[in-house]
Amino acid sequence: MAAPVHAADEAPDVLIDRLTREALDTIQSDKSVQAGNVSRIIELVDEKVMPHVNFQRMTASAVGPGWRQATPEQRTRLEAEFKILLARTYAGAMSQARNLSYSIKPLRAAPDDKEVIVRTLIKGRGDPAQLDYRLEKTPGVGAGWKIYNINVLGVWLVETYRSQFSQEINAKGIDGLITTLTERNKSNAADSATAAKPVKG
């Protein structure tokens, strides 16, 4: 008898295709997402995207060498704040993302590759936007592929944040970085709350 096929075992380009399609379908149908409601977008990211992300690897890579010195509590706080930061970046893009279509470029990978890049092109108003994903094969049946870096418009997010974070860590240590991230997220929350209010004309 053939073993059941787990959804998690789908090919990396098929996984990205499904996640992109689900995200765009949600944007078209969910009014709070269209309005840029960040808490709703974070909820959706948690529910739909995070199960397919190696978020600890993503955070550790962004923090760089400082991650090894961080305590378990500091690591937990860094992951939590980094997730909000990334979700807001994603939210900003998503709230603009109406009436979009996308295409996935043919995957160039050998069957036994453990790490691959899936390249997508999001098309809408203006120039098409490049959105690429680095994925790794997680060992074990049913574990599937996990995203560990995202390239938005030609810039890999982990590398971008690593240079910012290393300056913070050098100046103020891990706790200083956590404080900076927390403050930035609070400030972004205030900005998005202001932006969401209708302007009286």
Disulfide bonds with the S-S distance in Angstrom:
none
